[in-house]
Amino acid sequence: MKTINSLDVRTGTPKVFGAGSTTFFPVADARARRRDVLPLREALPLWFAISSPLIGLILGFLGAWFVTWLTS
């Protein structure tokens, strides 16, 4: 018995599941698609949202160290 493998399907033809012409995974479109690039309008707020607490944590530890250094 032969098993169906994704390599058996030609590159230009979509995989068709069941009876009918509904395609769930077009092989040609999946290979041509590239990763979406995050636009700068969304990347900057994301960067600030991630880095802000880390910068605050570092500044908090440096401030606590400075206060203990002054009082000792």
C-alpha positions as CSV (number, residue, x, y, z in Angstrom):
1,M,0.0,0.0,0.0
2,K,1.4,3.4,-1.0
3,T,1.0,6.3,1.5
4,I,0.2,9.8,0.3
5,N,3.2,12.1,0.7
6,S,3.4,15.9,0.1
7,L,6.2,15.2,-2.3
8,D,3.8,13.3,-4.6
9,V,1.9,16.5,-5.4
10,R,3.3,18.5,-8.3
11,T,4.5,22.0,-7.3
12,G,1.9,23.9,-9.4
13,T,-1.2,21.9,-8.3
14,P,-3.0,22.5,-5.0
15,K,-3.8,19.7,-2.6
16,V,-7.5,18.9,-2.7
17,F,-9.2,17.2,0.2
18,G,-12.4,15.4,-0.2
19,A,-14.9,15.6,-3.1
20,G,-15.1,19.0,-4.6
21,S,-12.7,21.7,-5.6
22,T,-12.1,23.2,-2.2
23,T,-8.4,23.7,-1.5
24,F,-7.1,23.9,2.0
25,F,-3.4,24.3,1.3
26,P,-2.4,25.6,-2.1
27,V,1.2,24.5,-2.5
28,A,2.2,27.1,-5.0
29,D,0.9,30.0,-2.8
30,A,2.6,28.6,0.3
31,R,6.0,28.5,-1.3
32,A,5.7,32.0,-2.9
33,R,4.5,33.6,0.4
34,R,7.2,35.3,2.5
35,R,7.2,36.3,6.2
36,D,5.4,39.6,6.8
37,V,7.6,42.4,8.0
38,L,6.5,44.2,11.1
39,P,5.9,47.9,10.1
40,L,7.8,50.6,11.9
41,R,4.5,52.0,13.1
42,E,4.0,48.8,15.1
43,A,7.6,47.9,15.9
44,L,8.4,51.1,17.8
45,P,5.6,50.8,20.4
46,L,6.4,47.1,20.7
47,W,10.0,47.8,21.4
48,F,9.2,50.4,24.0
49,A,6.7,48.2,25.7
50,I,9.2,45.4,26.0
51,S,12.3,47.5,26.9
52,S,10.6,50.0,29.3
53,P,10.2,47.6,32.2
54,L,13.7,46.3,31.7
55,I,15.2,49.8,31.7
56,G,13.2,50.6,34.8
57,L,14.4,47.5,36.6
58,I,18.0,48.3,35.8
59,L,17.6,52.0,36.8
60,G,15.9,50.8,40.0
61,F,18.7,48.5,41.0
62,L,21.3,51.2,40.2
63,G,19.4,53.7,42.3
64,A,19.2,51.3,45.2
65,W,22.9,50.5,44.9
66,F,23.7,54.3,44.8
67,V,21.6,55.0,47.9
68,T,23.2,52.2,49.9
69,W,26.6,53.4,48.7
70,L,25.8,56.9,49.9
71,T,24.5,55.9,53.3
72,S,27.3,53.4,54.1
